[in-house]
Amino acid sequence: MVGCGNLIRGDDAAGPVLVRLLAERGVPDGVRLVDGGTAGMDVAFAMRGACRAIVVDASRVGVPAGTVHRVPGEALVDLRPPEGNLHRFRWDQALGFAQWLLGADYPQDVTVWLVEGRVRRSSPAHR
Protein backbone atom coordinates (compact mmCIF):
# COMPACT_ATOMS: atom_id res chain seq x y z
CA MET A 1 0.00 0.00 0.00
CA VAL A 2 1.29 3.42 -0.95
CA GLY A 3 0.11 6.48 0.96
CA CYS A 4 0.52 9.73 -0.97
CA GLY A 5 0.31 13.22 0.45
CA ASN A 6 2.03 15.93 2.39
CA LEU A 7 2.25 15.54 6.18
CA ILE A 8 2.57 19.27 6.75
CA ARG A 9 -0.52 20.19 4.73
CA GLY A 10 -3.31 18.99 7.03
CA ASP A 11 -5.90 16.87 5.25
CA ASP A 12 -3.51 16.26 2.34
CA ALA A 13 -1.72 13.83 4.67
CA ALA A 14 -4.43 11.15 4.49
CA GLY A 15 -2.19 8.61 2.72
CA PRO A 16 0.92 8.91 4.89
CA VAL A 17 -1.17 9.01 8.09
CA LEU A 18 -2.92 5.78 7.09
CA VAL A 19 0.45 4.14 6.35
CA ARG A 20 1.69 5.11 9.81
CA LEU A 21 -1.47 3.85 11.54
CA LEU A 22 -1.29 0.52 9.72
CA ALA A 23 2.42 0.18 10.53
CA GLU A 24 1.64 0.65 14.24
CA ARG A 25 -1.11 -1.98 14.14
CA GLY A 26 0.75 -4.45 11.93
CA VAL A 27 -0.08 -5.89 8.54
CA PRO A 28 -0.09 -9.45 7.18
CA ASP A 29 3.11 -11.00 5.83
CA GLY A 30 3.75 -9.96 2.26
CA VAL A 31 2.15 -6.53 2.67
CA ARG A 32 4.51 -3.62 2.22
CA LEU A 33 3.63 -0.13 3.41
CA VAL A 34 5.18 2.83 1.61
CA ASP A 35 4.93 6.47 2.61
CA GLY A 36 4.97 7.90 -0.90
CA GLY A 37 4.75 11.43 0.44
CA THR A 38 4.80 13.89 -2.42
CA ALA A 39 7.46 12.14 -4.48
CA GLY A 40 5.64 10.62 -7.46
CA MET A 41 8.79 8.96 -8.76
CA ASP A 42 9.18 7.16 -5.44
CA VAL A 43 5.61 5.88 -5.78
CA ALA A 44 6.45 4.39 -9.17
CA PHE A 45 9.61 2.69 -7.92
CA ALA A 46 7.81 1.35 -4.82
CA MET A 47 5.33 -0.48 -7.07
CA ARG A 48 7.98 -2.26 -9.15
CA GLY A 49 7.32 -6.00 -9.26
CA ALA A 50 4.28 -5.94 -6.95
CA CYS A 51 1.30 -8.06 -8.04
CA ARG A 52 -1.17 -5.70 -6.40
CA ALA A 53 -0.95 -2.06 -5.33
CA ILE A 54 -3.29 0.11 -3.31
CA VAL A 55 -2.78 3.87 -3.48
CA VAL A 56 -4.38 6.19 -0.92
CA ASP A 57 -4.41 9.96 -1.39
CA ALA A 58 -6.45 13.00 -0.48
CA SER A 59 -8.97 14.56 -2.85
CA ARG A 60 -10.92 17.76 -3.21
CA VAL A 61 -13.96 17.17 -5.38
CA GLY A 62 -16.52 19.05 -3.28
CA VAL A 63 -18.19 16.25 -1.33
CA PRO A 64 -18.33 16.16 2.50
CA ALA A 65 -14.95 15.91 4.21
CA GLY A 66 -14.02 12.34 5.08
CA THR A 67 -15.89 10.85 2.12
CA VAL A 68 -13.90 7.95 0.67
CA HIS A 69 -13.95 7.38 -3.09
CA ARG A 70 -12.79 4.26 -4.93
CA VAL A 71 -11.49 5.25 -8.34
CA PRO A 72 -13.02 2.97 -10.99
CA GLY A 73 -10.57 0.62 -12.70
CA GLU A 74 -11.27 2.03 -16.15
CA ALA A 75 -10.03 5.42 -14.92
CA LEU A 76 -6.65 3.82 -14.16
CA VAL A 77 -5.91 2.71 -17.72
CA ASP A 78 -3.67 4.71 -20.06
CA LEU A 79 -2.82 7.41 -17.54
CA ARG A 80 -0.36 10.00 -18.75
CA PRO A 81 2.96 10.74 -17.07
CA PRO A 82 3.35 14.34 -15.91
CA GLU A 83 4.70 17.00 -18.20
CA GLY A 84 6.76 19.93 -17.01
CA ASN A 85 7.32 20.15 -13.25
CA LEU A 86 8.23 16.68 -12.02
CA HIS A 87 8.09 17.72 -8.36
CA ARG A 88 4.31 18.04 -8.16
CA PHE A 89 2.90 14.66 -9.18
CA ARG A 90 -0.73 13.92 -8.49
CA TRP A 91 -1.71 10.29 -7.85
CA ASP A 92 -2.87 9.81 -11.45
CA GLN A 93 0.34 11.25 -12.84
CA ALA A 94 2.40 9.02 -10.53
CA LEU A 95 0.54 5.97 -11.85
CA GLY A 96 0.93 7.14 -15.44
CA PHE A 97 4.66 7.55 -14.85
CA ALA A 98 4.81 4.09 -13.23
CA GLN A 99 3.00 2.49 -16.20
CA TRP A 100 5.48 4.10 -18.57
CA LEU A 101 8.57 3.38 -16.44
CA LEU A 102 7.81 -0.12 -15.20
CA GLY A 103 6.18 -1.66 -18.26
CA ALA A 104 5.74 -5.37 -17.51
CA ASP A 105 6.79 -4.79 -13.88
CA TYR A 106 3.72 -2.56 -13.29
CA PRO A 107 1.22 -4.26 -10.93
CA GLN A 108 -1.63 -6.11 -12.64
CA ASP A 109 -4.11 -5.01 -9.95
CA VAL A 110 -4.10 -1.35 -8.86
CA THR A 111 -6.77 0.18 -6.64
CA VAL A 112 -6.93 3.87 -5.74
CA TRP A 113 -8.79 5.20 -2.72
CA LEU A 114 -9.22 8.96 -2.29
CA VAL A 115 -10.23 10.62 0.98
CA GLU A 116 -11.99 13.97 0.68
CA GLY A 117 -10.19 16.69 2.61
CA ARG A 118 -11.77 19.58 4.42
CA VAL A 119 -11.52 22.97 2.75
CA ARG A 120 -10.05 25.32 5.28
CA ARG A 121 -11.19 28.90 5.20
CA SER A 122 -8.45 31.34 6.08
CA SER A 123 -9.23 34.18 8.43
CA PRO A 124 -9.14 37.73 7.01
CA ALA A 125 -5.85 38.31 8.85
CA HIS A 126 -4.21 35.49 6.89
CA ARG A 127 -5.35 36.48 3.40
C-alpha positions as CSV (number, residue, x, y, z in Angstrom):
1,M,0.0,0.0,0.0
2,V,1.3,3.4,-1.0
3,G,0.1,6.5,1.0
4,C,0.5,9.7,-1.0
5,G,0.3,13.2,0.4
6,N,2.0,15.9,2.4
7,L,2.3,15.5,6.2
8,I,2.6,19.3,6.8
9,R,-0.5,20.2,4.7
10,G,-3.3,19.0,7.0
11,D,-5.9,16.9,5.3
12,D,-3.5,16.3,2.3
13,A,-1.7,13.8,4.7
14,A,-4.4,11.2,4.5
15,G,-2.2,8.6,2.7
16,P,0.9,8.9,4.9
17,V,-1.2,9.0,8.1
18,L,-2.9,5.8,7.1
19,V,0.5,4.1,6.3
20,R,1.7,5.1,9.8
21,L,-1.5,3.9,11.5
22,L,-1.3,0.5,9.7
23,A,2.4,0.2,10.5
24,E,1.6,0.7,14.2
25,R,-1.1,-2.0,14.1
26,G,0.8,-4.4,11.9
27,V,-0.1,-5.9,8.5
28,P,-0.1,-9.5,7.2
29,D,3.1,-11.0,5.8
30,G,3.8,-10.0,2.3
31,V,2.1,-6.5,2.7
32,R,4.5,-3.6,2.2
33,L,3.6,-0.1,3.4
34,V,5.2,2.8,1.6
35,D,4.9,6.5,2.6
36,G,5.0,7.9,-0.9
37,G,4.7,11.4,0.4
38,T,4.8,13.9,-2.4
39,A,7.5,12.1,-4.5
40,G,5.6,10.6,-7.5
41,M,8.8,9.0,-8.8
42,D,9.2,7.2,-5.4
43,V,5.6,5.9,-5.8
44,A,6.5,4.4,-9.2
45,F,9.6,2.7,-7.9
46,A,7.8,1.4,-4.8
47,M,5.3,-0.5,-7.1
48,R,8.0,-2.3,-9.1
49,G,7.3,-6.0,-9.3
50,A,4.3,-5.9,-7.0
51,C,1.3,-8.1,-8.0
52,R,-1.2,-5.7,-6.4
53,A,-1.0,-2.1,-5.3
54,I,-3.3,0.1,-3.3
55,V,-2.8,3.9,-3.5
56,V,-4.4,6.2,-0.9
57,D,-4.4,10.0,-1.4
58,A,-6.5,13.0,-0.5
59,S,-9.0,14.6,-2.8
60,R,-10.9,17.8,-3.2
61,V,-14.0,17.2,-5.4
62,G,-16.5,19.0,-3.3
63,V,-18.2,16.3,-1.3
64,P,-18.3,16.2,2.5
65,A,-14.9,15.9,4.2
66,G,-14.0,12.3,5.1
67,T,-15.9,10.8,2.1
68,V,-13.9,7.9,0.7
69,H,-14.0,7.4,-3.1
70,R,-12.8,4.3,-4.9
71,V,-11.5,5.3,-8.3
72,P,-13.0,3.0,-11.0
73,G,-10.6,0.6,-12.7
74,E,-11.3,2.0,-16.2
75,A,-10.0,5.4,-14.9
76,L,-6.7,3.8,-14.2
77,V,-5.9,2.7,-17.7
78,D,-3.7,4.7,-20.1
79,L,-2.8,7.4,-17.5
80,R,-0.4,10.0,-18.7
81,P,3.0,10.7,-17.1
82,P,3.4,14.3,-15.9
83,E,4.7,17.0,-18.2
84,G,6.8,19.9,-17.0
85,N,7.3,20.2,-13.2
86,L,8.2,16.7,-12.0
87,H,8.1,17.7,-8.4
88,R,4.3,18.0,-8.2
89,F,2.9,14.7,-9.2
90,R,-0.7,13.9,-8.5
91,W,-1.7,10.3,-7.8
92,D,-2.9,9.8,-11.4
93,Q,0.3,11.2,-12.8
94,A,2.4,9.0,-10.5
95,L,0.5,6.0,-11.8
96,G,0.9,7.1,-15.4
97,F,4.7,7.6,-14.9
98,A,4.8,4.1,-13.2
99,Q,3.0,2.5,-16.2
100,W,5.5,4.1,-18.6
101,L,8.6,3.4,-16.4
102,L,7.8,-0.1,-15.2
103,G,6.2,-1.7,-18.3
104,A,5.7,-5.4,-17.5
105,D,6.8,-4.8,-13.9
106,Y,3.7,-2.6,-13.3
107,P,1.2,-4.3,-10.9
108,Q,-1.6,-6.1,-12.6
109,D,-4.1,-5.0,-9.9
110,V,-4.1,-1.3,-8.9
111,T,-6.8,0.2,-6.6
112,V,-6.9,3.9,-5.7
113,W,-8.8,5.2,-2.7
114,L,-9.2,9.0,-2.3
115,V,-10.2,10.6,1.0
116,E,-12.0,14.0,0.7
117,G,-10.2,16.7,2.6
118,R,-11.8,19.6,4.4
119,V,-11.5,23.0,2.8
120,R,-10.1,25.3,5.3
121,R,-11.2,28.9,5.2
122,S,-8.5,31.3,6.1
123,S,-9.2,34.2,8.4
124,P,-9.1,37.7,7.0
125,A,-5.9,38.3,8.9
126,H,-4.2,35.5,6.9
127,R,-5.3,36.5,3.4
